[in-house]
Amino acid sequence: MSKDVGHITLRGSVETVVEFFGYAINSILYQRGVYPHSTFKSVPKYGLPMLVTTDEGLQGYLAEVLRQLLGWMNRCEVSKLVVVVASEATGQTLERWAFDVQVDHAAAGAVAVPRSQSDSVREQREIQAIIRQICASVTFLPLLDEPCTFDLLVYTDKQAEVPAAWGESDPKYITGGSHEVKLRSFTTKIHKVEGLVAYKIEGAGFGGADGRRDTLQRCLFAGDEVGAETRAAFSFGSVENVVSIGRFGQILEAPGVGLPQMLEESVL
């Protein structure tokens, strides 16, 4: 990490947050059974055994998403990352894992921010608490008893430069009844990340904070820049962009593309 002893820079803080997002996404995909448990391995991180994918296609996909996220965050253009778990059969959103990103702009504009050893220890403990909540999610979230896909959404400022491979999408809110569970937060002294998971409640009436819609939406689709079997997306609401890339179902090998292949092409 790009952190000096006793100090943290904007770049170092961004790397910490993006690295956390990578592990959090892997944990969600494993714990919620979006991918077979046999395709994950355990690695030590944050003083915990973390599960990460061994699928080369998915690894490449996540690496590309996190690389783009790193660039946006270094320019303080990201306000939220969302992992959307949806039904493969209907496309309906079943879970929405949202991580709000708050930036201390005064600290971000400084050359470096003082940080003690106790701050570093506190940060790791806060991250551990979030990861443990994700791991414990099977105890309070409804069973996902059908094949599921996932999307990654990134909320950015409207002036953020969007790569050609990204196009528009809707925010993929849950329709109908939903419940929310607040997750823990962590801070680097420059960024604060707060988590929340919303999940669909079958048979409930329309409601829940996740049933809302942005007042302005567009829908575009990407070309072949990220592979023939991969769809990328970018959209914005009334205040900010909502950027998403890709939706994957069961992972197969895409010959000659080097990316996972979707079992079923989905259209917004």
N, C-alpha and C positions, 0 to 999 in steps of 0.2 A: 504494500500500500504506500501511497505518496504522502506519508505523514512524518514530520520531524518529531523527535522526542520532546514532549512538553508543549507541542503545538499541533494544530490541524489546519490544513489549507482547504479551500473550496474543492480542489481536485481530489484531495484525500477523502473528504467527506462524501463526495459524489461516488468515489470508488467503493466506499463502505456501504452506501445505500444500494448501489447497483448490485454489488456482490450479495447482499442480503436478499434482494429481489430474486436473484438466480436460485438461491437455496430455497426460498419460500415457494417459488413456482414448482420446483421439483418436489417439495414436500407435499404440496396440495395435490399434484397429479398422482403421487403415490398413495397418499392417505385416502383420497376419494376414489381410488380404483379406476382412474381414467385410462391408465396403462397397466399392464400386468406387473405384479410385484417382481416377477423374475427378471424384468428388464431394468432393475435398479440395483445399485451397489451401495454399501455403507462407506462413508469417508468421515474422518474426524474434522469437526469445525465447531467453533464457538463452545468448545468443551463438551460437545454432544456428538453422537453418531448420526451424521446426516445422510439421507438417502438421495442419490442422484442418478439420473438416467444413464444407461450404457448404450442406448441406441444412437448410432452416429448421426443419423438424419436429424433426430430431435435435438441432439447436442448442437449441431450446426445451426439449426433454426433458432434455438434459444440464444446462442452466442451472437448471432446477427442482430436479434432484437435488443439484446443487452448492450451491444456496441452502439446501436443507434440511440438507445436510451441514455447512454453515457454522454454522448455529444449534446443532446438536448439539455440534460441536467447540468452540464458544465456551463451552459448559457442561462441557467436558471429558468428554463422554459417548461418544466414539468410540474404539474400539480397533483397528479394521481396516476397510479397504475392499477388496473383491474384484471383479475383472472376470471373469465366467464366460463362456467361449466354448463353445457347445454345437452339436451336430448339429441342423439344422432337421428332418431326417427322423425321427430317433429321440429327440431331446431329451437324449441322453447328453452329459455334460460332457466336452469334449475338452481344454480348457485352463482353468487357474484361476490368474489373476494376483492374488496377495495382497500387500497393502501394510499391514504392521503399524504402528500408531501408538502410540508411547510418549510419555507426558506427564511432564515434570518438574513435579510438583505444587507444589513450593516456588517454582520460577520462575514457574509459571502464576499463583500467588497474589500475586506481587509486582506493584507498580505498573508497573515496567519493569525489564528485565534489560540490563545493559551489553553492548554488542556492538561490536567494533572493525571497521574496514574489512577487515582480514584475515579476520575471521569471515564477512563478507558474501561475499568472494571465494571462500573455502572452500566455503560453502553452494552457490554457483552451480556450482562445479566438481563437487561431489558430485551435484547434480541433472543436470548434463551427462552424467556417467558413467552414471546410470540410464537417461536417454533414449537414449544411444548403445547400451546393452545391449538396450533394447527394439527399436531399429532393426536391431541385429545378430541378433535372434531368429530371423530366417529362415534363418540358417546352422546352427542347432542344433535347432530345433523341427520336428516332422514336418509335411509339407505338408498343408494343409487343402484337400483336393480335393473338397469337397462344400459346398453352401450351409450357412452357419452363422448362428446367432443369438447374442445376448449378454444377460447379466443383470448388474446392478450390485447387490452385496450390501454392506451396512454393518452391522458389528458394534457394538452400543451397550450401555450399561449398561441393566439392567432397568427402572430408574426413568425412563428417557428417555421424553419425551412423543412419542407416535406420531401423525402426522396421519391423518385419517379415510381419505385416499386410499391409505394403505399397509396391507397385510395380511400374513399369515404365509406363509413359504416355508421349505423345507429349505435347508441350506447348500450344496447342489449339489456335493458332493464327487465326485471321479472314482471310478468303480467299476472294479474290475479292476486291472491293473498300471499303475503310473505312475512317472515320474521327476520329480525336482525340480531346479531350477537356482536358486541363490541370486543375487539381484540386489544391487547396491550400496545403500547407505543414505545419507541426508542428515539433518542436524540444524540446527535454527534456534536452539538453546540453550534452547528451551522444549519443542519437539516433536522426536522422532526417528522417521523413517520408514524402515522396512526392507522390501525387496521380495523376492519369491520367485515363480517360475512353476512350476507343476506341469502335466505333460502326460501324456495317456493313451498307453500302450504297447500296441499291438494284439498279441494272441496271448500276452501274459504272464499269469501266474497272478495270483490276487487278492493284492494287496499294495500297498506304498507308503503313505506317511503320509497320503495323500489319500483312502484307502479307508475311513477311520474314519467314525463317525456320532455325532451328539450323543445324549445319553441321554434328552432330552425334546424332542419336536418337535410342532408343530401346523401346520395348513395352512389358511389362509383366503384369500379372494380379494377384491379391491377392487371397488367399484361403478364408477360412471361419472365419478367426480370427476376423473380424469385422461384422460378420453376413452373412447369406446366401444371403440376398437381397442387400448387400452392396458391391460395387467394389471399391478397393483402388488401387492407382497407384503411381509410382515413375519413373521419367525419368531424363536424363541429356543431355545437349547440349555440345558444344565444350569446355566450360569453367566451367560450374556449373551444379549442379543437379536441376531438376525441379520436385518437389514432389507434388503429388496430392492425395487426398483421397476422393473417393466416387463421385457418381453422383446421384442426386435425382430428380424425377419428382413429380407429385402430391403425397402428403403424405397419405399413408394408414397405418394401424397398422399391423405390422408383428408379428403374433402370436408366442410366445415362443422365440422371438429374442430380442425384446426390442428396435429395431431400425426401422426407417421408411422403408417402402417397395416401390420399384420402380414399376411403372405401366408398364414400358417397359424396358427390359434388353437391354443395349446398348453395342456395342463392338467397340473398337478403330479400 
